[in-house]
Amino acid sequence: MIPTLIDKQDNFEIVRDQIATILVTEVANQMTLATIAGEDPDDWELRIFTERSNPWEQFLNEQTDRSPLINIWYDNSNFVPSGSNISERQETVGIFNIDCYGYGKSADISGGGHTPGDQEAAFEVQKALRLVRNILMAAEYTYLDLRGLVWQRWPQSITVFQPQIDAAKVLQIVGARIAFKVTFNEFSPQVTENTLELVSTTVFRTEDGEIVLEADYEYPL
Amino acid sequence: MGLRETAESDLGSILEDSSTGFGVPIIVTDPNGTIGNLIGFSDDISQVIDPDTGVAVSGRFATVALRISSLTLAGLDLPIGIADASSKPWQIQFDDINGNTFLFKVSESNPDRALGIVTCQLELYE
């Protein structure tokens, strides 16, 4: 029997949460940098979520915050026997989907013309993709700030989903997905050793260079 | 009067009756700024949008149905979706049942020239 309670997070959970933490931290930092640069910080805002599966209500009706939504969710893992050992460590290649949602609303341009909502939604989601990829692939996060645990991170693919042609809608939403591949280690519970005997030893070097080990222990006679 | 003409004239009482029917006042503005005050059907309901990510997005679906002959009388052509960003779109404005006013642009129109009715699919406009 395994004698200890398995109350730890697996590393795929830690990696997923780390991706979210990096994005939240860096988006806030980018907004600060944008303010310093005299730009509108809202153009750098992303709203980050993890493992959400309920329909998004954020875009319903007249929303004031139209910044893109990001949902990070764990998709799958493959275990690599050649990089693992049979007792403790499993090299894992995990896919984390980073779904981005862009919102667009058609708007009048006072000087003439208008901004089409479908185009705005596409631009918004592409902005989100740009920010997410640049942040996660920045040199600062080569190992996602989890050196020793993460071996490699890589954007495996980016897919933008075309809106359905026959589903004309009041609100323009475009979705996109970054399949983010992370190679890391998973660890499993190990046998806890029992102390059989305490032995104290002293190592001497004698005058003629001989190494002598002196052990002091008790044993039943 | 043939049946088609009868059906078209019936639109006046079916589609444009705002006192005892389902007709509501609808303001139509064409890309040149010509405004027509018409009566027609409006629809504005919730809709689930699937952007193919596996997580749906709550949204809205709005349409209006207008009598083509009334558009003509108001000096308007058939509304169409305007893709060109340098042009103004066809705009539609109406109130919901609680008196809240919403402005939309026409994203797509489906005219039924046999019966004389056009249904416009809308998207929010500001």
Interface residues (C-beta under 8 A of the other chain):
Chain A: R52 S53 N54 P55 W56 E57 F59 L60 N61 E62 N71 D99 Y101 K105 S106 A107 D108 G112 G113 H114 T115 P116 G117 Q119 F161 Q162 P163 Q164 A167 A168 K169 V170 L171 Q172 I173 V174 G175 R177
Chain B: D44 S46 Q47 V48 I49 D50 P51 D52 T53 G54 V55 A56 V57 S58 G59 R60 F61 A62 I82 A83 D84 A85 S86 S87 K88 P89 F104 K105 S107 E108 Q121 L122 E123 L124 Y125 E126
